[in-house]
Amino acid sequence: MKATALLLAAALGCAPLAFAADSDSKTPAAVPAASATEGEVRKVDKDAKKITIRHGEIVNLGMPAMTMVFVARDPALLDKVKVGDKIRFSAERAEGVIAVTRIETVK
């Protein structure tokens, strides 16, 4: 049992590294389904580096479905979307704000 727990911990610890490995690529990596939340863009404020999203439950933040404003960790993310777009995104809580860290449109 102890060996299984160690293997699981090691595998989970390496998962973020595998995801981050694509960050230098010119092609943006797809948002992993396990950490992704579906949503719809309601407002994009490039000057303030913020986006308003009507979203489903954000499991990693323990947040229920709602409409809220997020900071864009990378303001270039806001160039990818417009009001009304259906999206899949990831968000994290850091430095006192909840920031969108990845975003992609869904067809």
N, C-alpha and C positions, 0 to 999 in steps of 0.2 A: 504494500500500500504506500509506503514511504517513497519508494522508487517511482511509482505512478504519479504521486503528487509532485515530485521534483521534475519529472518529464513534462507534466502539464504546465508547471510554472515556467520552465525554460521555453516551452513552445509559445506560451502567451507573451512572455517577455520579448521574444524575437519578432512577433507579429508587427509591432509598429515599425521596426527596422525595415521589414520587407515593404511596407507601404511607403515609407519615406524614401526608399531607394530610387523611386521614380521622380523625385522632386526636381532633379536637375534636367530632366528630359524636356524637350521642346513641346511634346504632346502631353497635355494634362492627363493624369491618371484618373480613371473612373473612380467615383466615390464608392467604397466598399459597401455592399448591401447590409452587412451586419451593423455598421455604425451610421448608416444613412437614414435620413428622414425625408419623407415626401412633403412637398409644400407647393404653394403658389405665390409668386412675387406680387405684392400689393403696391409697393413703392420702392424706388431706387433714388437715393440722395447721394450722388457722387461727391458733392462738396463736403458733406459731413461724414463721408465714408460709411454710410449706413444703408441697410436694406430692411424693409418690412416684409415679413413672410407669414402667410397663414399656413400653419404646419400641423402635422400629426404629432403624436407623442415622440419626445426626444428622450429615448431610453437612457442614454449615458448621462443625462443631466437630471433624470427623474422629473421631467417636465411634461404635463399633459398637453393635449392639442390646444392650440390657441393662435391668435395673431399677435405678433410682437416685432419689435425693432431689434436688429442685431447690428453689431459693428462688423465690418469686413476686415478680417485680419490682413488681407492683401487687397488694397483698393482695386486692383486689376480684375478681381473677381466680379466686380459690378459691371464691367464692360461686357461680360458674357450673357447678361440677362436683361429682360425688359418687363414692364408691368404686364401681368397676365400669364407669363411663362410658368409652366409646370416644371418643377425642379426636384432634384434629389440633392441633399446637402448634408454636411457634417458641421457640428458646432461644439465648442468647448468653452468652459468657464475659466478665465485666466485674468489676473490683474484687476479683479473687481468687475469685469464685463463678460458678457456672453458674446463670443465672436464666431462668425461663420468662417470655417477654415477650408472648406472645399465646396464646390457647387457645380452642378451640371444640369443642363436642360433635359427634360424627358419628352420623348415624342409620343 
